[in-house]
């Protein structure tokens, strides 16, 4: 074969290979539809939730039992803050004793409730993530179109991260579930919603969440419902309120502006003497970002300030009369106790929200019989007692006996407890979220009714054999009590 023929043959082969590669690439591009791209964008921001609770008979028992019967449940959640805050439906975590959160990559975490709104059927839970999580991209429900393609991601019947697709079937549906629960203004979709999808996202083809899946029509096929994301975000802002969760008001009343081409947060009112007043914020300001976090609505404002220590100064970027300005906001400054209604329109009805930290545990067995504080008895601080000094040294808690008003908080649920009057900075108690004013009602699954309880629970020989210690706290205005597991290895000498 001549050289020219060889060159011609090689050229033909290369052209043929190029055509094949182009064809394969074209086929791949065809398969990677907008829906596929949207799913790839959002999956890391969806979590699967599995729950456990004791049966009703076991909950009535006064003592912890190794034979407790477990009832399991499932649901889905959406990451709304990189530090581990997740939104789901309240009915997913209602009355449960354990929450297990599974990430898209398979990592699992213990979840704990933070706050909930029973009427709106939304709740915030939190996990302790080791690294920042991917926050779900937020869309708007203001411009939804009938027959628009949407899809759901959820823990359907326990099949984690199941994807189903469909269309927007109807808007503004009012649905009554039973005598105690009804929903207004829901999105109806024919994307398959199954048990376990509750709390998960309904998304558009941009991979943005436009609803939170909440209910299905029993006995029907492909009739599911979702809370519009704009409605949900107003509730989420209240559930993540820094005033409610951290006790520090920013002093702002704000308004969410949600339009297809614009989402912004406008200041309606600034409380006199509040941190925002001192900062220099004014009515009419549009808040663009706080500490570098983009602010599109009230939820973003609350999470930008949530869990920051008092005294920290953060930049607030805003637009005032079309001009961008940067102000310095001091967390916890100004008057305390200012009530701020966040991201609320004047038409919004008041809603019942509660702050929680974990599910209730069974009633605790007492160590010292008859040592419960008598209702109406005036109690005093047990200063100087060696056991209380040990509690301060090990856990960072300064405790006192309960007064009559404290007893009102625990009456009917517990026999008594001890009032936390001081929490040492950096201590074990501070690390697990205990606060001055809380009532400690249990340690290591025993009642804490006085110094005799503590003397037994914190005995040196007992502590040598324990790696963790459960605690149970009653906090004013919260239901159910705060519970958790302290790691004792950090305090061992």
C-alpha positions in Angstrom: 0.0 0.0 0.0 1.4 3.4 -1.0 2.1 6.1 1.5 -0.8 8.2 0.1 -3.2 5.4 0.5 -2.1 4.8 4.1 -2.6 8.4 4.9 -6.0 8.4 3.4 -7.0 5.3 5.4 -5.8 6.8 8.7 -7.6 10.0 7.9 -10.8 8.1 7.3 -10.4 6.2 10.5 -9.7 9.3 12.6 -12.8 11.0 11.1 -14.9 7.9 11.9 -13.6 7.9 15.5 -14.4 11.6 15.8 -17.9 11.0 14.5 -18.4 8.2 17.1 -17.1 10.3 19.9 -19.3 13.2 18.9 -22.2 10.8 18.7 -21.5 9.4 22.2 -21.1 12.9 23.7 -24.4 13.9 22.0 -26.2 10.9 23.5 -24.8 11.8 27.0 -26.0 15.4 26.6 -29.5 14.1 25.6 -29.7 11.9 28.7 -28.6 14.7 31.0 -31.9 16.4 31.0 -32.8 19.5 33.1 -34.4 17.1 35.6 -31.2 15.1 36.0 -29.2 18.3 36.5 -31.6 19.6 39.0 -31.5 16.3 41.0 -27.7 16.4 41.0 -27.8 20.0 42.3 -30.1 19.4 45.3 -29.4 15.8 46.6 -26.7 16.8 49.1 -29.2 19.1 50.8 -31.8 16.4 51.5 -31.6 14.2 54.6 -33.4 11.0 55.5 -35.0 10.9 59.0 -35.7 7.7 61.0 -37.3 8.0 64.4 -38.0 5.7 67.4 -40.4 6.1 70.3 -41.6 3.9 73.1 -45.1 2.5 72.9 -47.7 4.3 74.9 -47.8 1.5 77.6 -44.0 1.8 78.1 -44.1 5.6 78.4 -46.5 5.3 81.3 -43.9 3.2 83.3 -42.1 5.2 86.0 -38.8 3.3 85.5 -36.5 2.8 82.5 -36.9 -0.7 81.2 -34.7 -2.7 78.9 -37.8 -4.3 77.5 -39.3 -1.2 76.1 -41.1 -1.7 72.7 -40.0 0.5 70.0 -42.2 2.1 67.3 -40.2 3.3 64.3 -41.1 6.1 61.9 -39.5 7.9 58.9 -39.5 11.2 57.1 -37.3 13.6 55.2 -35.6 16.9 55.9 -34.1 19.9 54.1 -30.8 21.5 55.2 -31.5 25.2 55.8 -28.2 26.2 57.5 -24.7 24.9 57.0 -24.2 24.3 60.8 -26.7 21.5 60.8 -30.2 23.1 61.1 -32.8 21.1 59.2 -36.5 21.7 58.6 -39.0 18.9 58.5 -42.7 18.4 59.3 -43.6 18.5 63.0 -45.6 15.2 62.6 -42.3 13.5 61.6 -40.7 14.1 65.0 -43.8 14.4 67.2 -43.5 12.5 70.5 -40.4 10.6 69.4 -37.5 9.6 71.7 -34.8 9.3 69.1 -34.0 10.9 65.7 -31.5 9.5 63.3 -30.5 11.7 60.3 -28.8 10.1 57.3 -27.0 12.2 54.7 -26.9 11.6 51.0 -23.4 10.0 51.3 -24.6 7.6 54.0 -23.2 9.4 57.1 -25.6 9.3 60.1 -26.1 11.7 63.0 -28.3 11.9 66.1 -30.8 14.7 65.6 -32.4 16.8 68.3 -35.5 19.0 68.1 -34.9 22.8 68.3 -38.4 24.3 67.8 -41.7 23.5 66.2 -45.0 24.9 65.1 -47.8 22.4 65.5 -50.4 24.3 63.5 -48.2 24.9 60.5 -46.8 21.4 60.9 -43.1 22.5 60.7 -40.2 21.8 62.9 -36.5 22.6 63.1 -34.0 19.8 64.2 -30.3 20.0 64.4 -27.3 17.7 64.0 -23.7 18.3 65.0 -22.0 18.2 61.6 -18.2 18.0 61.5 -18.0 20.2 58.5 -20.3 22.8 56.8 -23.3 21.3 55.1 -24.8 22.2 51.7 -27.8 24.4 52.1 -30.8 23.7 49.8 -31.2 26.4 47.1 -34.4 28.3 47.8 -36.9 29.2 45.1 -40.2 31.0 45.3 -43.8 29.8 45.1 -45.1 33.1 43.8 -44.8 32.2 40.2 -45.7 28.5 40.0 -47.5 27.5 36.9 -50.1 24.8 36.4 -48.6 21.8 34.7 -45.1 23.0 35.5 -42.7 20.1 36.0 -41.7 19.4 39.6 -40.0 16.6 41.4 -39.8 15.3 45.0 -36.9 13.8 46.9 -37.6 11.8 50.0 -37.4 8.7 52.2 -40.3 7.0 50.6 -41.3 3.9 52.6 -37.7 4.0 53.9 -36.2 3.9 50.5 -33.8 6.7 51.0 -33.3 9.6 48.5 -36.1 8.3 46.2 -36.8 10.7 43.3 -40.3 11.1 41.8 -41.4 13.6 39.2 -44.7 15.1 38.1 -46.4 18.4 37.6 -48.1 21.1 39.6 -51.7 19.8 39.5 -53.4 22.7 41.4 -52.6 25.6 43.6 -54.2 27.1 46.7 -55.7 23.8 48.0 -57.2 23.8 51.5 -57.0 20.3 53.0 -58.5 19.0 56.3 -56.8 16.0 57.7 -58.8 15.5 60.9 -60.4 17.5 63.8 -57.0 18.9 64.9 -55.0 19.4 61.7 -55.8 21.3 58.6 -53.8 23.1 55.9 -54.4 26.1 53.8 -53.0 27.2 50.4 -51.2 24.0 49.6 -49.6 23.0 46.3 -51.2 19.9 44.7 -48.9 17.6 42.7 -49.0 14.3 41.0 -45.3 13.6 41.8 -45.6 10.5 43.9 -45.6 11.4 47.6 -45.4 8.4 49.9 -45.1 7.8 53.7 -41.5 8.9 54.5 -41.6 11.9 52.0 -43.1 14.1 54.7 -40.8 17.1 55.3 -38.9 16.7 52.1 -38.6 19.1 49.2 -40.8 19.7 46.2 -38.5 21.2 43.6 -38.6 23.0 40.2 -36.3 22.2 37.2 -33.8 24.8 38.5 -33.2 22.5 41.5 -34.8 25.1 43.8 -37.2 24.0 46.6 -40.7 25.5 46.0 -42.6 23.5 48.6 -42.3 21.1 51.6 -44.2 17.9 51.1 -46.7 17.4 53.8 -49.7 15.1 53.0 -51.3 12.7 50.6 -54.9 11.8 49.8 -55.5 8.4 51.3 -56.9 5.9 48.8 -56.1 8.1 45.8 -53.3 7.8 43.3 -50.8 10.6 42.8 -52.6 13.2 44.8 -50.0 14.8 47.1 -49.7 18.2 48.7 -46.9 20.5 49.7 -46.6 23.7 51.8 -45.6 26.6 49.5 -42.0 27.5 50.3 -42.8 31.2 50.7 -45.3 30.3 53.5 -42.9 27.9 55.0 -40.0 30.4 55.1 -42.1 32.8 57.2 -42.7 30.1 59.8 -39.1 28.9 59.6 -37.9 32.4 60.4 -40.0 32.4 63.6 -38.7 28.9 64.5 -35.1 30.0 64.1 -35.6 33.4 65.8 -32.5 34.4 67.7 -34.7 36.0 70.4 -36.5 32.7 70.9 -33.4 30.4 70.7 -30.6 32.6 72.1 -32.6 35.1 74.1 -31.1 38.1 72.2 -33.4 40.3 70.2 -32.2 42.2 67.1 -35.2 44.5 67.4 -36.4 44.3 63.7 -39.8 43.9 62.2 -39.3 43.0 58.6 -41.2 42.1 55.5 -40.4 39.4 52.9 -40.8 40.6 49.3 -41.1 37.6 47.1 -41.5 38.1 43.3 -40.4 36.0 40.4 -37.5 38.3 39.6 -36.8 39.7 43.0 -36.5 38.4 46.6 -35.5 40.8 49.3 -36.0 41.6 53.0 -37.2 45.1 53.9 -37.1 46.7 57.3 -40.5 47.8 58.4 -39.7 48.9 62.0 -36.8 49.2 64.3 -37.4 49.0 68.1 -36.0 52.0 69.9 -32.9 51.2 71.9 -32.5 47.8 70.3 -29.3 46.4 68.8 -30.5 47.3 65.3 -31.3 50.8 66.5 -27.8 51.2 67.9 -26.4 49.7 64.6 -28.1 52.5 62.6 -30.7 50.4 60.7 -33.8 52.3 59.6 -37.3 51.5 58.3 -37.1 51.1 54.5 -33.6 49.6 54.5 -33.2 46.5 52.3 -30.9 44.1 54.1 -28.5 42.4 51.6 -26.2 40.4 53.7 -25.1 39.8 57.4 -21.6 38.5 58.2 -21.2 37.7 54.5 -24.3 35.6 54.3 -26.7 36.7 51.6 -30.1 37.7 53.0 -33.2 37.1 50.8 -35.8 36.8 53.6 -36.4 36.6 57.3 -35.0 33.1 57.6 -31.7 34.2 56.3 -31.6 37.1 58.7 -32.3 34.9 61.7 -29.8 32.2 60.8 -27.1 34.8 60.1 -27.3 35.9 63.7 -28.2 32.6 65.3 -25.7 31.2 67.9 -23.4 34.1 67.7 -21.9 35.1 71.1 -23.1 38.3 72.8 -20.7 41.2 71.9 -19.6 39.9 68.5 -19.6 42.6 65.8 -20.7 41.6 62.3 -21.1 43.6 59.1 -24.6 44.3 57.8 -24.7 45.3 54.1 -27.8 47.2 53.1 -29.3 49.4 50.4 -30.8 52.7 51.5 -32.3 54.9 48.9 -30.5 52.9 46.2 -27.1 53.3 47.8 -25.2 50.4 49.4 -23.9 50.9 52.9 -22.2 48.7 55.5 -23.0 49.0 59.2 -21.6 47.2 62.2 -24.1 45.2 64.3 -23.2 44.2 67.8 -24.9 41.0 68.9 -26.9 41.3 72.1 -26.5 45.1 72.4 -29.3 47.4 73.4 -32.4 46.6 75.3 -33.1 43.0 76.1 -36.5 41.3 75.8 -37.7 43.4 72.8 -40.3 41.3 71.0 -39.6 41.3 67.2 -41.9 39.9 64.7 -39.7 38.6 62.0 -40.6 38.4 58.3 -44.3 38.9 59.0 -46.8 40.7 56.9 -49.6 42.5 58.6 -52.0 39.9 57.3 -50.2 37.0 59.0 -52.2 35.5 61.8 -50.3 34.8 65.1 -49.1 31.2 65.3 -48.2 29.0 68.2 -44.6 28.1 68.2 -42.6 26.2 70.9 -38.9 25.9 71.5 -37.7 22.4 72.4 -34.4 20.6 72.6 -35.3 16.9 72.7 -38.0 14.5 73.3 -39.3 13.8 76.7 -37.8 10.9 78.7 -39.7 8.6 81.0 -40.3 9.8 84.6 -37.0 9.2 86.5 -36.6 6.9 89.5 -35.7 8.7 92.8 -32.7 8.0 94.9 -33.8 9.7 98.1 -37.4 8.8 99.0 -39.5 11.6 100.2 -37.0 14.3 99.2 -39.1 16.0 96.7 -39.6 19.7 97.3 -43.0 20.4 98.9 -45.3 22.6 96.8 -45.3 26.1 98.3 -42.2 25.6 100.3 -39.6 28.4 100.1 -36.1 26.9 99.2 -32.7 28.4 99.5 -29.3 28.0 97.8 -27.2 25.2 99.2 -24.0 27.2 99.2 -20.8 25.6 100.3 -21.9 22.0 100.2 -19.0 19.7 99.0 -21.3 17.9 96.6 -22.4 21.1 95.0 -18.8 22.2 94.7 -18.1 18.9 93.0 -21.0 19.5 90.6 -19.4 22.9 89.8 -16.0 21.4 89.3 -17.1 18.5 87.1 -20.0 19.9 85.1 -19.8 23.6 85.6 -23.2 23.9 87.2 -24.1 25.9 90.3 -27.4 24.6 91.7 -30.0 25.7 94.2 -33.2 24.2 95.6 -36.5 25.1 93.9 -38.8 28.0 94.9 -42.6 27.8 94.5 -42.6 29.3 91.0 -40.0 26.8 89.9 -42.2 24.0 91.2 -45.0 25.2 89.0 -42.8 24.3 86.0 -42.3 20.7 87.0 -45.5 19.9 88.9 -47.4 17.0 87.3 -44.4 15.7 85.4 -41.6 15.4 87.9 -41.2 15.2 91.6 -38.9 18.2 91.7 -35.4 19.2 90.6 -32.6 21.7 91.2 -32.4 25.2 89.8 -29.4 26.1 87.7 -28.2 29.5 89.0 -24.9 29.7 87.2 -23.1 27.9 84.2 -19.3 28.2 83.9 -18.1 29.3 80.5 -16.4 26.5 78.6 -17.7 23.9 81.0 -19.4 20.6 80.2 -22.8 22.1 81.0 -22.2 25.1 78.7 -21.1 22.8 75.9 -24.4 21.0 76.0 -26.6 24.1 76.1 -27.6 24.4 79.7 -28.6 27.9 80.8 -29.1 29.8 84.0 -32.7 29.5 85.0 -33.1 25.9 83.7 -34.3 23.2 86.1 -32.2 20.0 86.3 -34.6 17.2 86.9 -32.4 14.2 86.0 -28.8 12.9 85.6 -27.8 9.4 84.5 -31.5 8.4 84.5 -32.0 9.4 88.1 -34.0 12.2 89.6 -32.0 15.1 91.0 -34.0 16.2 94.0 -31.2 17.4 96.2 -27.7 16.8 97.4 -28.2 13.2 98.2 -29.1 12.5 94.6 -26.0 14.3 93.4 -23.8 12.6 96.0 -24.8 9.2 94.5 -24.9 10.2 90.8 -21.5 11.9 90.9 -19.8 9.5 93.2 -16.2 8.9 92.2 -16.5 5.1 91.9 -19.6 5.4 89.7 -18.0 7.9 87.4 -15.1 5.6 86.8 -17.4 3.2 85.1 -19.4 5.7 83.0 -18.4 7.1 79.6 -21.6 9.1 79.1 -24.3 10.6 81.4 -27.8 11.5 80.3 -29.3 14.8 81.5 -32.9 16.1 81.5 -33.7 19.7 81.9 -37.0 21.7 82.1 -36.8 25.1 80.5 -39.5 27.8 80.9 -41.7 28.0 77.9 -40.4 24.8 76.2 -42.1 21.5 75.6 -40.8 18.8 75.9 -37.8 19.0 78.2 -34.2 19.3 76.9 -32.3 16.0 77.0 -28.9 14.8 75.9 -25.9 12.7 76.6 -22.8 14.3 78.1 -19.4 12.8 77.2 -17.6 12.2 80.6 -14.2 11.4 79.1 -13.5 15.1 78.8 -13.9 15.7 82.6 -12.1 12.6 83.9 -9.0 13.4 85.8 
